[in-house]
């Protein structure tokens, strides 16, 4: 490497330094905003309907866990329909095929808890144009019920934030390309 190449390298670095600092600062601010948005989880709650699939086999809904936090059915209740509440146990039991309507908070890990055992039937969970069917039958009674996974609710604005993160990276890349037309 000769001395003229080194001199050009130092001069180019001095010219690029303000752009580099600006690009890194912009990327850091966008990354921080993106991180905050993910942590606050801008997703909307999921409205769901839970129905027994057989009138002669009742279903008992015990509650839900969202990102490790337990929620009683009354914490999410929109409409009980003809489901019967047991306030002592904090559960709702179906009396027919009328749905129990809930508002499940957004989260990464979400489960619904139902009684399971030899007298339990099957349940249909409907939400966001999706349907899940869980068979609650088991040979032995699960004393605290069984958990059934439902899909995560991600922030609805996630593609928007990913777009800005990519834009910041592209800006950083183009800001760092040296301008060789100015005497280089």
Backbone as numpy.savetxt, mean C-alpha at the origin, in Angstrom:
# Nx Ny Nz CAx CAy CAz Cx Cy Cz
48.56 10.46 -20.24 47.70 11.63 -20.24 48.60 12.86 -20.24
48.43 13.75 -21.21 49.30 14.92 -21.27 48.72 16.08 -20.45
49.49 17.13 -20.32 49.11 18.26 -19.46 47.92 19.03 -20.01
47.73 19.08 -21.32 46.58 19.81 -21.86 45.27 19.09 -21.53
45.33 17.74 -21.49 44.14 16.98 -21.10 43.79 17.23 -19.63
44.81 17.28 -18.76 44.58 17.56 -17.35 44.00 18.96 -17.15
44.53 19.93 -17.90 44.06 21.31 -17.79 42.60 21.40 -18.24
42.28 20.71 -19.35 40.89 20.72 -19.80 40.00 20.07 -18.75
40.46 18.98 -18.13 39.69 18.29 -17.10 39.39 19.17 -15.90
40.40 19.93 -15.44 40.19 20.83 -14.29 39.25 21.96 -14.66
39.41 22.51 -15.86 38.53 23.61 -16.30 37.10 23.12 -16.46
36.95 21.93 -17.01 35.61 21.37 -17.19 34.95 21.11 -15.83
35.73 20.60 -14.88 35.21 20.35 -13.55 34.76 21.64 -12.88
35.53 22.71 -13.06 35.14 24.00 -12.48 33.86 24.53 -13.12
33.70 24.32 -14.44 32.48 24.77 -15.12 31.28 23.94 -14.71
31.50 22.64 -14.47 30.39 21.73 -14.15 29.99 21.76 -12.69
30.85 22.24 -11.80 30.59 22.19 -10.37 29.25 22.83 -9.97
28.93 24.04 -10.42 27.62 24.61 -10.05 26.45 23.76 -10.55
26.57 23.23 -11.76 25.50 22.37 -12.29 25.39 21.09 -11.49
26.52 20.52 -11.12 26.54 19.30 -10.32 25.87 19.53 -8.97
26.21 20.61 -8.31 25.62 20.91 -7.01 24.11 21.12 -7.15
23.70 21.86 -8.17 22.27 22.11 -8.40 21.53 20.81 -8.68
22.09 19.96 -9.53 21.44 18.70 -9.87 21.33 17.79 -8.65
22.38 17.71 -7.86 22.34 16.86 -6.67 21.35 17.40 -5.64
21.29 18.72 -5.49 20.33 19.32 -4.56 18.90 19.05 -5.01
18.63 19.20 -6.31 17.29 18.94 -6.84 16.92 17.47 -6.65
17.84 16.57 -6.93 17.57 15.15 -6.75 17.32 14.81 -5.28
18.08 15.43 -4.37 17.90 15.18 -2.94 16.54 15.66 -2.47
16.11 16.83 -2.93 14.80 17.37 -2.54 13.68 16.48 -3.07
13.77 16.08 -4.34 12.74 15.20 -4.90 12.72 13.84 -4.22
13.89 13.31 -3.90 13.94 12.03 -3.21 13.33 12.13 -1.81
13.59 13.22 -1.11 13.01 13.42 0.22 11.49 13.53 0.14
10.99 14.28 -0.85 9.54 14.41 -1.02 8.92 13.06 -1.36
9.58 12.30 -2.21 9.11 10.97 -2.58 9.04 10.06 -1.35
10.07 10.09 -0.51 10.12 9.26 0.70 9.01 9.63 1.67
8.78 10.91 1.86 7.72 11.36 2.77 6.36 10.91 2.26
6.15 11.02 0.96 4.86 10.61 0.39 4.64 9.11 0.57
5.67 8.32 0.40 5.51 6.88 0.60 5.21 6.56 2.07
5.89 7.25 2.98 5.66 6.98 4.40 4.28 7.42 4.85
3.77 8.51 4.32 2.44 8.96 4.73 1.36 8.20 3.99
1.72 7.45 2.97 0.81 6.57 2.24 -0.45 7.31 1.81
-0.38 7.97 0.68 -1.46 8.78 0.17 -2.61 7.98 -0.43
-2.60 6.68 -0.27 -3.67 5.85 -0.83 -4.98 6.12 -0.10
-6.04 5.86 -0.81 -7.37 5.97 -0.23 -7.72 4.64 0.43
-8.66 4.64 1.37 -9.08 3.38 1.98 -9.76 2.48 0.94
-9.80 1.20 1.22 -10.46 0.24 0.36 -11.84 -0.05 0.94
-12.86 0.18 0.13 -14.22 -0.16 0.55 -14.49 -1.59 0.13
-14.89 -2.42 1.10 -15.11 -3.82 0.79 -16.43 -4.30 1.35
-16.93 -5.35 0.71 -18.16 -6.01 1.15 -17.81 -7.46 1.45
-18.22 -7.92 2.63 -17.96 -9.30 3.06 -19.30 -10.01 3.15
-19.41 -11.14 2.45 -20.68 -11.88 2.42 -20.42 -13.36 2.68
-21.35 -13.98 3.40 -21.32 -15.42 3.57 -21.79 -16.05 2.28
-21.13 -17.12 1.86 -21.53 -17.78 0.61 -22.63 -18.81 0.82
-22.93 -19.15 2.07 -24.00 -20.10 2.36 -24.75 -19.62 3.61
-26.06 -19.45 3.46 -26.87 -18.91 4.55 -26.86 -19.83 5.78
-26.74 -21.14 5.55 -26.78 -22.08 6.67 -25.43 -22.24 7.37
-24.37 -21.61 6.86 -23.07 -21.65 7.51 -22.64 -20.21 7.79
-22.78 -19.77 9.02 -22.46 -18.38 9.34 -20.96 -18.10 9.25
-20.66 -16.83 9.06 -19.29 -16.36 9.00 -19.12 -15.32 10.11
-18.03 -15.42 10.85 -17.77 -14.44 11.91 -16.50 -13.68 11.57
-16.68 -12.35 11.43 -15.56 -11.46 11.13 -15.03 -10.89 12.44
-13.72 -11.07 12.69 -13.10 -10.67 13.95 -12.41 -9.31 13.87
-11.92 -8.92 12.67 -11.20 -7.66 12.53 -10.15 -7.76 11.45
-9.24 -6.80 11.48 -8.19 -6.74 10.45 -6.89 -6.22 11.05
-5.81 -6.54 10.38 -4.50 -6.00 10.73 -3.97 -5.26 9.51
-3.59 -3.99 9.73 -3.02 -3.18 8.65 -1.65 -2.70 9.11
-0.61 -3.18 8.44 0.78 -2.84 8.77 1.07 -3.03 10.26
0.58 -4.14 10.80 0.86 -4.49 12.19 -0.10 -3.89 13.21
-1.04 -3.07 12.80 -1.98 -2.44 13.73 -3.33 -3.16 13.65
-3.83 -3.61 14.81 -5.11 -4.32 14.87 -6.26 -3.33 14.81
-7.29 -3.69 14.03 -8.52 -2.90 13.92 -9.72 -3.79 14.21
-10.56 -3.38 15.15 -11.81 -4.08 15.42 -12.78 -3.79 14.28
-13.77 -4.66 14.08 -14.74 -4.40 13.01 -15.41 -3.03 13.14
-15.70 -2.60 14.35 -16.38 -1.31 14.54 -15.50 -0.13 14.10
-14.16 -0.32 14.07 -13.25 0.73 13.62 -13.35 0.97 12.12
-13.88 -0.01 11.38 -13.92 0.06 9.91 -15.34 0.04 9.36
-16.33 -0.11 10.23 -17.71 -0.36 9.81 -18.31 0.79 9.02
-18.87 0.45 7.86 -19.65 1.39 7.08 -21.13 1.04 7.24
-21.45 -0.26 7.10 -22.82 -0.74 7.25 -22.80 -2.20 7.67
-23.54 -2.52 8.73 -23.58 -3.90 9.23 -24.60 -4.75 8.49
-25.54 -4.12 7.78 -26.58 -4.90 7.12 -27.31 -5.73 8.15
-27.44 -7.02 7.89 -28.12 -7.91 8.85 -27.13 -8.73 9.68
-25.87 -8.33 9.67 -24.88 -9.02 10.50 -25.15 -8.68 11.96
-24.90 -9.64 12.84 -25.19 -9.47 14.26 -23.89 -9.17 15.00
-23.91 -8.08 15.77 -22.72 -7.69 16.53 -22.71 -8.38 17.89
-21.56 -8.86 18.28 -21.32 -9.35 19.64 -20.37 -8.35 20.27
-20.91 -7.35 21.01 -20.06 -6.29 21.54 -19.03 -6.77 22.56
-19.33 -7.87 23.23 -18.39 -8.40 24.22 -17.13 -8.95 23.56
-17.32 -9.68 22.46 -16.17 -10.25 21.75 -15.67 -9.32 20.65
-16.43 -8.27 20.35 -16.10 -7.32 19.28 -15.99 -8.00 17.93
-17.02 -8.78 17.58 -17.08 -9.47 16.30 -18.45 -9.25 15.67
-18.54 -9.53 14.37 -19.81 -9.51 13.65 -20.01 -10.87 13.00
-21.24 -11.42 13.11 -21.55 -12.72 12.54 -22.69 -12.57 11.54
-22.54 -13.22 10.39 -23.57 -13.13 9.35 -24.83 -13.85 9.78
-25.98 -13.30 9.36 -27.25 -13.98 9.63 -27.90 -14.41 8.31
-27.43 -13.88 7.21 -27.86 -14.26 5.86 -26.75 -13.85 4.89
-27.09 -13.70 3.63 -26.07 -13.38 2.63 -25.88 -11.87 2.42
-26.49 -11.05 3.25 -26.33 -9.60 3.16 -24.89 -9.24 3.50
-24.26 -8.34 2.72 -22.85 -8.03 2.99 -22.63 -7.11 4.19
-21.49 -7.32 4.83 -20.96 -6.41 5.85 -20.05 -5.46 5.08
-20.31 -4.16 5.18 -19.52 -3.18 4.42 -18.52 -2.48 5.32
-17.26 -2.49 4.87 -16.15 -1.95 5.66 -15.31 -0.98 4.85
-14.57 -0.16 5.56 -13.59 0.75 4.97 -12.24 0.36 5.55
-11.45 -0.39 4.78 -10.15 -0.88 5.23 -9.09 0.16 4.92
-8.35 0.62 5.93 -7.31 1.63 5.68 -6.23 1.13 4.73
-5.55 2.05 4.05 -4.47 1.64 3.15 -3.29 1.10 3.94
-2.50 0.27 3.30 -1.31 -0.27 3.94 -0.60 -1.26 3.05
0.61 -1.60 3.44 1.43 -2.54 2.68 1.04 -3.98 2.99
0.78 -4.29 4.27 0.41 -5.65 4.68 -0.95 -5.58 5.35
-1.94 -6.25 4.74 -3.29 -6.19 5.26 -3.87 -7.60 5.32
-4.43 -7.95 6.47 -5.08 -9.24 6.63 -6.45 -9.05 7.27
-7.36 -9.96 6.95 -8.68 -10.00 7.57 -8.72 -11.24 8.45
-9.33 -11.12 9.62 -9.41 -12.25 10.56 -10.85 -12.73 10.65
-11.04 -14.04 10.45 -12.35 -14.68 10.54 -12.25 -15.88 11.47
-13.37 -16.23 12.11 -13.41 -17.49 12.84 -13.23 -18.60 11.82
-12.53 -19.65 12.22 -12.40 -20.83 11.37 -12.63 -22.05 12.23
-13.21 -23.07 11.63 -13.52 -24.29 12.36 -14.49 -25.15 11.57
-14.96 -26.25 12.17 -15.83 -27.19 11.45 -17.22 -26.63 11.15
-17.66 -25.61 11.87 -18.99 -25.04 11.64 -18.97 -23.79 10.78
-17.79 -23.39 10.32 -17.67 -22.15 9.54 -17.79 -22.44 8.05
-18.34 -21.48 7.34 -18.54 -21.63 5.90 -17.48 -20.91 5.10
-17.87 -20.49 3.93 -16.98 -19.76 3.03 -17.45 -18.32 2.99
-16.50 -17.42 2.68 -16.80 -16.00 2.65 -16.32 -15.40 1.34
-17.08 -14.43 0.84 -16.71 -13.70 -0.36 -16.36 -12.28 0.06
-15.17 -11.82 -0.33 -14.72 -10.46 -0.03 -14.60 -9.73 -1.36
-15.38 -8.66 -1.54 -15.39 -7.90 -2.79 -14.85 -6.50 -2.53
-13.93 -6.05 -3.41 -13.36 -4.71 -3.30 -12.69 -4.33 -4.60
-12.72 -3.05 -4.93 -12.01 -2.51 -6.10 -12.09 -3.42 -7.32
-13.26 -3.87 -7.67 -13.48 -4.73 -8.83 -12.81 -6.10 -8.70
-12.33 -6.45 -7.52 -11.73 -7.77 -7.26 -12.62 -8.56 -6.32
-12.45 -9.86 -6.36 -13.16 -10.74 -5.45 -12.21 -11.79 -4.92
-12.28 -12.04 -3.63 -11.51 -13.10 -3.00 -12.50 -14.01 -2.28
-12.26 -15.29 -2.36 -13.11 -16.25 -1.66 -12.23 -17.03 -0.70
-12.66 -17.07 0.56 -11.90 -17.80 1.58 -12.78 -18.89 2.16
-12.24 -20.11 2.21 -12.93 -21.22 2.85 -12.49 -21.23 4.31
-13.42 -21.00 5.22 -13.10 -20.88 6.64 -13.20 -22.21 7.38
-13.50 -23.28 6.66 -13.60 -24.59 7.29 -12.22 -25.09 7.71
-12.15 -25.64 8.91 -10.97 -26.38 9.36 -11.44 -27.43 10.35
-10.65 -28.50 10.53 -11.05 -29.59 11.41 -11.17 -29.14 12.86
-10.29 -28.24 13.28 -10.29 -27.76 14.66 -10.65 -26.27 14.67
-11.24 -25.83 15.79 -11.59 -24.43 15.94 -10.32 -23.63 16.26
-10.10 -22.57 15.52 -8.99 -21.66 15.82 -9.52 -20.64 16.82
-9.00 -20.67 18.02 -9.55 -19.87 19.12 -9.63 -18.38 18.80
-8.60 -17.83 18.17 -8.60 -16.40 17.84 -8.85 -16.14 16.37
-9.32 -17.16 15.66 -9.60 -17.01 14.24 -8.36 -17.23 13.39
-8.55 -17.09 12.09 -7.47 -17.26 11.12 -7.37 -16.00 10.28
-6.15 -15.70 9.85 -5.90 -14.49 9.06 -5.83 -14.84 7.58
-6.39 -13.94 6.78 -6.41 -14.10 5.33 -5.90 -12.82 4.70
-4.90 -12.95 3.83 -4.21 -11.81 3.21 -5.08 -11.15 2.15
-5.10 -9.82 2.14 -5.71 -9.06 1.06 -4.62 -8.18 0.44
-4.78 -7.79 -0.81 -3.72 -7.01 -1.49 -3.41 -5.69 -0.80
-2.18 -5.26 -0.95 -1.73 -3.98 -0.39 -2.39 -2.84 -1.14
-2.55 -1.72 -0.45 -3.07 -0.50 -1.08 -1.91 0.48 -1.16
-1.39 0.68 -2.37 -0.26 1.58 -2.57 -0.76 2.99 -2.84
0.07 3.97 -2.64 -0.34 5.34 -2.93 -0.77 5.48 -4.39
-1.93 6.12 -4.59 -2.44 6.31 -5.95 -1.53 7.24 -6.75
-0.79 8.10 -6.10 0.09 9.03 -6.78 1.46 8.46 -7.06
1.68 7.17 -6.82 3.00 6.58 -6.97 3.58 6.77 -8.37
2.85 6.55 -9.47 3.44 6.78 -10.78 3.88 8.24 -10.97
3.13 9.17 -10.40 3.46 10.59 -10.46 4.81 10.85 -9.81
5.07 10.27 -8.65 6.33 10.48 -7.94 7.49 9.77 -8.63
7.22 8.61 -9.20 8.27 7.91 -9.94 8.66 8.74 -11.16
7.67 9.34 -11.83 7.97 10.21 -12.96 8.90 11.34 -12.55
8.63 11.99 -11.42 9.48 13.10 -10.99 10.87 12.62 -10.58
10.97 11.44 -10.01 12.27 10.90 -9.66 13.10 10.63 -10.92
12.47 10.06 -11.93 13.17 9.81 -13.20 13.56 11.13 -13.85
12.65 12.12 -13.81 12.95 13.43 -14.38 14.15 14.07 -13.69
14.22 13.94 -12.37 15.35 14.51 -11.63 16.66 13.82 -12.02
16.61 12.51 -12.19 17.82 11.78 -12.60 18.26 12.19 -14.01
17.29 12.33 -14.92 17.64 12.76 -16.28 18.20 14.18 -16.27
17.61 15.06 -15.48 18.12 16.42 -15.36 19.56 16.39 -14.86
19.81 15.57 -13.86 21.16 15.45 -13.31 22.14 14.95 -14.35
21.72 13.97 -15.15 22.61 13.44 -16.18 22.96 14.50 -17.21
21.95 15.23 -17.70 22.20 16.23 -18.73 22.91 17.46 -18.18
22.72 17.76 -16.91 23.41 18.91 -16.32 24.90 18.62 -16.16
25.25 17.34 -16.09 26.65 16.97 -15.88 27.43 16.80 -17.18
26.74 16.78 -18.32 27.46 16.64 -19.59 28.18 17.96 -19.87
29.50 17.90 -20.05 30.23 19.14 -20.27 29.86 19.80 -21.59
29.87 21.10 -21.57 29.56 21.89 -22.77 30.86 22.07 -23.55
31.10 21.23 -24.54 32.34 21.27 -25.32 32.30 22.35 -26.40
31.14 22.93 -26.64 31.06 23.96 -27.67 31.64 25.30 -27.17
31.79 25.47 -25.89 32.32 26.71 -25.35 33.84 26.61 -25.17
34.52 26.48 -26.23 35.97 26.52 -26.22 36.62 25.20 -25.95
35.92 24.09 -26.00 36.53 22.83 -25.64 36.85 22.01 -26.79
